[in-house]
């Protein structure tokens, strides 16, 4: 076993950073690692359904070329030789980008999305494109098999980065890219038991990503460890002149800043908002996380989070209006190729008034300003990632009847653009993943990753991988 790799975990469940280090040291080759992942995909993905398409030949050619570059002594990137996968709304030049539906199933962008280009520049091997809900909204297109949760095939995978959550959790890639407009990195991360980072709005370029709602969309990494997420974020983050909202700011070495202990860090807890309508197992998970982090040196402080009800209730209007703009070339003119759920959102967007949309933009500014006051008192806040443990698929229609709205703890931070890290946090009595999120002010990713990593070191642990997919 190569130095840095766990002796108790099969290759496909090794950490991304450990695999990168092993390839860099010459103890493994990118070809051997890539071949192993492709074989696992062949064996399991017919059942799990995470991939839209797999680039088998291209991935092996890329791995061979990377090994040759290493043998020639060329500089190696942070992800050199590591197989990853990307959500199928991110352009990959010369390959179809379906956006989870039928209307664009033959669309082939000419150039890569910026995040895909940065993965390649860092030496990653792109295994393929991962499934998502139609248009990155709420449900999969009726003609497309939805991915299955590797912890339990009858359980929700989250939206819309469902394929990213499933592939990462089941060892079908070492890391993946997801997008988050109302919770779509955080939901599948929580439901599938992986780490998800929703960065500060503008930190990671959206160029080449087909939008759901441009003012709410974020792109970030999904991995099986916090350090892996930090490594991927370092690669992805940075200014891009092709994205008009891109931030021109220094990018920290996120791994280097994951220092031990949390002395000097103050964590906020809202005992009212963080528990109202929240399942007991979830609220206990957040409370237990707070206790563990306090034991690592963090100071806990009660806070009152700003009222986000108008944004939660109005999110579909903001999303619908902006989605209708994104789909203007094909909707309603090709309505018959759309599934009913996305079509309903686009209809809502088309009939919403300018004053409705403008009122939500004013509410966004009010909320952002109030949130700034909270973060003047604390370094980060601990919250549920979603109000309930991963639900059974048959119960989806009843979500919200006896609990907080699913987007209660996610959509407000898409409006504000605040960064968040979703952290796996043990398991329910049925063996399903639990999670919480840690949210901070703009550009606080390094601190959030440090907090998440400390919890990862000291938290409850549990089954490391889905037992049905060893």
N, C-alpha and C positions, 0 to 999 in steps of 0.2 A: 504493500500500500504506500502510495507516494506521501512524502512528508506533508503535513497539514491536512490530509484527508482523514476523515473519521474511519476508524476500523470497524465500527458497528453499523455503518450505513452503506448501502449499495451506491455505486457511482452516480446513478440518476438522482439520488437524494443528497448528494454532497452540496455544500455551500458553493455558490458561484465564485466567491473569492478564493476558496481553497482550490477549486478546479483551475482558475486563472493562474494561481501561484504554481500549481503542479505542472501546467503546460509551460509556463515561463521557465521553470527550472529544468525542463527537459525530461522530467520523469513520466510525463504522459504527452501524447501528441493530440493536436486538435482533430486529426483524422479519426483517431481511435475513440475520442470522446463523442464526436459528432455521429459516428457510426453507431455507437451504443444508444444514443438518444433516438436516432432514426428507427432503430430496431424496436425500441420501447414504444414509440408512436405507432409503428405497424402493428404491434401486439395488442395495444390497449385502446387506441383512439377510435376504432370502430364502435366500441362500447361507450367511451366517454364523450366522443363527439366534440372535442375542443377546437380542432383545426378546420378551417375552411379549405385550405390546401397546404401541402407540404412540399418544400423545394428540395427534394432529396438529392437530385443530381447536382443542382447548383450549390447546395450546402456542402456536399463532399468536395466539389471543386474548390470552393472557397477555403475549406479546411486544409486541403492539400497546399494551396497557394500560401496560406498563413504559415504552415510548417516550413515551407521552402524559404519564406522571408526570414523566419527565425534562424534557420540553418545558415543563411547568408549574413547573419549578424545585424539585420536591420532593427531599428528601434521598435519596441513592442508597446501597444496600447494597453489601457487599463483592463480591457475585456479580451485581450488577445486569445483567440482560439476557443472562446466560450460560446456554446450554442444557446441562443435566446429566440424569442418569438414576439410578434407584434400584432396588435389588434387590427382587424381588417377595415378600418377607416383611415389608416395611415398609408399614404401613397408609397408604393414600392415600384420604382420605374420599370415599365415593361411588363408588369404583372397586373391582373385584375384586382380592383379594390371594390368589393361588393357593398360595403357599408351595411351589411347585414340584411340586404333585401334582394329584390328581383330587378328593380328599375335600373340599377347600375351594375348588374352582374357581368357586363362585358366592358366596363369602363377600365381603361388602362392608362393611368397617368404617365406622363413622359419622364418625370423626375421623382426622386425620392423625397419624402417628407424630411424636414430638417432632423427630426429625432432619429429616423432610420439612417440618414447620412452620418450622424454622429456615432451611432452604434457601430457602423461599418468602420469609421475612422479609428475607433477604439479597438478594432480587431475582432469584434463579435461575428459569429456565424449566425445568419438568420435562417432558422429552421422552417418557418412558414408564417402564414397569416391565421389569426385566431378569430373565432366566432364572436359575434356581438348581437345584441338585440337589434331589431330593425331600426336603422337610422340612429342607433345609440339611445333609443328611447326605452319604453317600458317592457315590451314583449318581443319575442322572436317572431320573425315572419312565419305565417302559418305553413309555408311550404318547406321550412328549414328545420331540421332536427336540432333541438336545443341541447347544449351540453348537459352532462349529468354530474351532479356533485359527487366527487370520489369518496366522501365520507358516508353518503347515503343517497342513492340514486333517486329517491322519492323526495328529496329536500331541495329547496330553492338554491340556485347558484349565485343569486344577486344579479343586478343589472348595472350597466350594460356590458361591462367587461367580463362577461361570464366565461368565455373561452380562456381569457388570461388567468382568471382565478383557478379554473379547473386544471389547465395545463401546468401551472406552477405548482399547485398542491399535489398533483399526481406524478410529478417528476418527468413531465414531458418537455421540459425546458428548464434552464437554470434561473431564468428570470423572464419577465414579459413586460410589455407596455400596456397600460390601460388609460382610459380617459374618464373624467369626472365632471358632470354638469349639474347633477343633483344628488350624487352619491355613488357614482358608478365605478370608482376605484374602491371606495370604502365598503360598499355592500358586498361585492364578491370577495374582497379580502376577508371580511368578517365571516361570511358564510362558508368560505373554503379554507379558512385557517392559515392565511398568509399575511405578510406585511405589505401594506400599501401606502404610498406617499402621494398625497395631493399637494403639489407645490404651490407656492405663492403664484398668483396669476401673473403671467408674463415672465416668470423665471425660466420656463421651458417653452421653447417656440412651438406654436401651433401651425406653422406653415406646412402645408401638405396634409393636414388632417381635415377630413370632411366634417363640417361643423354640425352639431345639434343646435347649440345656441352660443354664438361666438363670445358674448360678454360673460358667459358662465363656464365655458369649456376649459378644462385643465388636462394636461398629459403628465403621467408619472409612472414610476416603476412599481412592479409587484414582484415580490421575491419571497423566499422562505426564511430569510434572516434579516435583521436590521442592518448589519454590516453590508450585506449584498445590496440592499436598497440604497445605502449611502454610496457605494461604489457606482451603481448605475446612475444615481442622480448627479454625481460629479461629471459623468460623461454627457448627460442630457442637458444640463443647465448651461445657460450663457446667452449672451446677446445674439440676436439674429435680425439683420436689417430687413429680411423678407417678412417678418411678423411686425405689424405696426404697434402692437402692444408689448413687444419684447423689452425687457428691462436690461439696461446696460449697467451692471453692477458686478463687483468682484465675486467670484465663486469660491467658497471655502473648500478646504480639504475635509469633507464631511467625516471621513473615517478617522482622520487624525484628531478631530475635535470630540470624538466619543470618549471623553476622559472618564476614569472611574469615579464613582460617587457623585452625589448631587448637592453637595454643600453649596449654599449660596443661591439655589434655585427655589423660587416660590411657585407652588402649583395651586391653581384656583379650583374650587369645588362649588358648584351651585346645587345645594341639596334639594331645591324645589324643582327647577327646570330639569335637572339631571335625573329625576326620579318620577315625575308626573307622567302617568301612562306608560311607564317602563316596566317590563317584566322583571320579577324579583331576581331571577338569576342574573340578569344584565346589570341591574343596579348594584347587586352584591359584587359583581365583577369589578365595577368601577370603584366601589368602596375598598375592596381588597387591594386593588392596584394602588390606590392612594396610600394605604397603610404600608405596602411594600416599598413604595418610593420614598415615603417619609423615613422608613428604616434605613434607606440609603443616603439620607442626609437632606432630603427636600423638606422645605417648610410648607405646610398646608394652610390655605387661607380660604374662608368662605367668600364667595363673590355672588353677585346677582347679574346674571347674563341679560343683555338687552332683550326686550320683547321682539321676537321674530315672527309673530303670528301672521302679520300681513305678508311677509315674504314667503312663508311656508304656504299660506293659502293662495298666494298669487303666482307662485313659481310656474305653474302651467301656462299662465298668460305670457310671462317673459319668455319662457322656453318656446311656446307655440308661435309667437310673433317672429322670433329670430329663426326658428326652424322653417317657418313658411318662407322666409327670405332665402334660406339656403336651398330650399327645394323648388324655388319658383320656376325653374326650367322644366320641371317634370310633374309638378302638382299644381292644379288638379288635372292637367291635360292627360296624364297617364295614371289616373286614380286606380284603374283596374289592376295595376301591378303593385299597389301598396296593400299592406295588411291593414285591418280595421283599426288597430290601436294607434299606429302612427298617423293614419289618415285622420282620425278624430282630433289628434293634437294639431295637425296642420289646419284643419277646419276651424278649430278654436283660434288659432293664430290669425287666420284670415278675417274672422268676424270680430276680433277684439278691437277696441277703439284706441286711438292714439292717447286719449286721456288716461285710460286704464294702464297702458304701458308706461306713460310718463309718471303716473302716481307711484308705480313700483320703483322706478328709477330714483324718485325723490326718497322713497322709503329705504332704498339701498344706501343712499348717502347718510341718512339719519342713523341707520344701523351701524354702518362702518364707523361713524364718528363715536357712537356710544361704545362700540367694541374697543376702540382705541383707549377709552377711559378705563375699561377693565384691564387692558394689557399695560396700563400705567401702574397697576397695583400688583400684577402677577406676571410671571414669565410665560406661563402656559396654563391651559385649563384641561381638566380630564372630563370626558363625556362619553356616553354610549356612542358606538358607531351606528347602531340602529336600535330601535326600542325593544326588540325581541330577539331571542335566539333564532338561528336559521329555521324558517318555517317549512312545513310540508307543502309541496306544490298544491295539493288539494285545498289548502287553507289560504292561499294567496288572496282570493276574492274577499276574505273576511278580515284582512289586515286593516287596522285602523278602527274597527268596530268597538274594540274594547282596549285599545292602546293608543299611544300617540301616533300621529301620521308617520309613515315610514321615513319621510325626508326631514323630520323634525330636527335632527342633529347633523344633517349634512347640507341641505340646500342653503341655509343662511351663510355658510362659509364659502359656498360658490359665489354667492352675491358679493361677499366682502373680499373674496380673493385670498382669504387667509390660508396658510399652510396647515396641513394635518397629517399625522402618521397614525395609521390603523395598526394595532398591535394584537396579535393572538394572545389569548389569556385563559388557557385551560379549556375545559369541556363541560358540556351539560351532563346531566345524569344519563342521557341517552347516547353520550359519546359524540355529540356534535360540537363544533368549534364555538367558543365564546371570544369576544374581543372588546376592546375599548379604543377610543381615539384620543390623542393628545393634540390640541390645537394651540397655535401661537400667533403672534403678530407677524406682519409681513417680513419675509426673509429670515425667519427664525428656524429654518430647517435644521441647521447644525445642532441647535439646542434640543429640538424635538427628537431628533435621531438619538442624541445622547440619552435623553430620558427613556425613550423606547428601548434602547440597548440595555440600559441599567435594569429595566423591568425584565427584559428577556433573560438576563443573567440570573435574576433572583426570583422570578415568578414561578407559578405552580408547575410549569411543564405539562407533561401528559404524553399520550401517544404521539410520537414524532411525525408520523405519516399515516395516511389513510390505510387501515389494516387490510382492506380488500385489494389494495394495489401495492404490494410490498416491493 
